[in-house]
Amino acid sequence: MSRSHPSETPDRDPPVAPLAETRASASVRATPRRSLDPLLESKAAVLGVLFLVTGVLGLPLLWYSRRFAALERWFWAVVVTLYTSLLVALVVWVLYWSYRQLSS
């Protein structure tokens, strides 16, 4: 028997097995983020969390909320990022000022 070179064999797609869906994956997909739904449905709650609690770390909450349009999400993401940067800069300035006051 002679073996043919791999390049001489016709191109065949490998067999594809169907993916089995487990009960766990079905139940996760059936109940998406139920615990956050009331929070995500309120624009005021999302903006309050962004500005008063988490700053930039809360941006995923903004993106998960269906109440904001895409342009609105980008606007608030930029505003929150600038706001957080300003607060960080203010803290750095206060620490620097305090250090200079203590060292003199």
Backbone torsions as a table, in degrees:
resi	resn	phi	psi	omega
1	MET	NA	137.9	178.3
2	SER	-108.2	137.4	178.0
3	ARG	-91.0	140.0	176.7
4	SER	-89.8	151.3	178.9
5	HIS	-69.0	145.0	-178.0
6	PRO	-56.5	-30.2	-178.6
7	SER	-75.0	-15.5	-179.2
8	GLU	-89.5	-13.0	-179.5
9	THR	-79.6	145.7	179.5
10	PRO	-66.8	148.2	178.4
11	ASP	-69.2	124.7	178.0
12	ARG	-128.7	139.8	175.8
13	ASP	-74.9	138.3	177.6
14	PRO	-68.7	151.7	179.2
15	PRO	-64.4	141.0	-178.8
16	VAL	-114.1	123.8	178.7
17	ALA	-89.1	140.9	177.0
18	PRO	-67.0	144.4	179.2
19	LEU	-78.7	133.8	178.5
20	ALA	-87.5	135.2	178.6
21	GLU	-99.1	125.1	-179.7
22	THR	-84.8	163.9	177.6
23	ARG	-63.4	-36.2	-178.4
24	ALA	-64.3	-44.8	-178.9
25	SER	-68.5	-33.7	177.9
26	ALA	-68.0	-38.6	-178.5
27	SER	-73.6	-32.8	177.3
28	VAL	-66.4	-41.9	-179.0
29	ARG	-71.5	-28.4	-177.3
30	ALA	-75.0	-25.0	-178.2
31	THR	-125.5	75.2	-178.4
32	PRO	-77.6	126.8	172.0
33	ARG	36.6	49.7	-180.0
34	ARG	-62.8	-36.7	-174.6
35	SER	-70.5	-24.0	-178.9
36	LEU	-97.7	-6.6	-174.8
37	ASP	-54.3	-48.1	-179.6
38	PRO	-62.4	-37.4	179.3
39	LEU	-68.2	-40.8	-177.6
40	LEU	-72.5	-21.9	-178.2
41	GLU	-83.4	-7.6	-179.6
42	SER	-108.9	116.5	178.3
43	LYS	-61.9	-41.1	-178.5
44	ALA	-63.4	-39.2	179.4
45	ALA	-66.4	-42.6	179.5
46	VAL	-63.6	-46.7	-179.7
47	LEU	-67.4	-36.2	176.7
48	GLY	-62.2	-43.5	177.4
49	VAL	-63.1	-42.5	-178.5
50	LEU	-63.3	-46.3	-173.3
51	PHE	-87.8	-31.5	-174.0
52	LEU	-100.8	-19.8	-173.1
53	VAL	-119.6	-59.4	-165.1
54	THR	-108.5	-23.7	-175.6
55	GLY	65.8	-135.2	-176.1
56	VAL	-61.6	-29.7	-179.0
57	LEU	-65.7	-16.0	179.9
58	GLY	-92.6	3.9	-178.2
59	LEU	-59.5	-36.2	176.2
60	PRO	-58.7	-33.5	176.4
61	LEU	-61.1	-40.6	177.5
62	LEU	-63.3	-42.8	-176.7
63	TRP	-73.0	-26.6	177.6
64	TYR	-78.3	-22.4	-177.3
65	SER	-70.0	131.0	179.1
66	ARG	-87.6	-4.3	-177.7
67	ARG	-79.1	-17.7	-178.2
68	PHE	-100.7	136.0	174.0
69	ALA	-73.7	165.3	-176.8
70	ALA	-60.3	-44.8	-179.9
71	LEU	-64.7	-38.3	177.8
72	GLU	-65.6	-39.1	177.1
73	ARG	-61.1	-45.9	179.2
74	TRP	-62.4	-43.0	179.7
75	PHE	-59.1	-51.4	-178.0
76	TRP	-67.9	-32.2	177.3
77	ALA	-63.8	-42.4	178.4
78	VAL	-67.5	-44.7	-179.6
79	VAL	-61.6	-45.6	-179.1
80	VAL	-66.5	-37.9	177.8
81	THR	-64.1	-44.1	177.5
82	LEU	-65.4	-42.3	179.1
83	TYR	-60.2	-46.5	179.6
84	THR	-65.2	-41.5	177.9
85	SER	-61.2	-40.8	178.4
86	LEU	-63.9	-42.6	178.7
87	LEU	-64.6	-41.1	178.1
88	VAL	-64.0	-43.6	178.0
89	ALA	-62.1	-39.0	178.2
90	LEU	-63.6	-42.7	178.3
91	VAL	-63.8	-42.8	178.1
92	VAL	-62.0	-43.1	-179.9
93	TRP	-63.5	-43.6	179.6
94	VAL	-63.3	-41.9	177.7
95	LEU	-63.9	-42.1	178.3
96	TYR	-63.8	-44.5	179.5
97	TRP	-62.7	-43.5	179.0
98	SER	-63.3	-41.2	178.9
99	TYR	-61.5	-42.1	179.3
100	ARG	-66.5	-37.4	179.3
101	GLN	-66.9	-39.0	-179.4
102	LEU	-75.4	-30.4	-177.1
103	SER	-83.8	-13.5	179.6
104	SER	-96.5	NA	NA
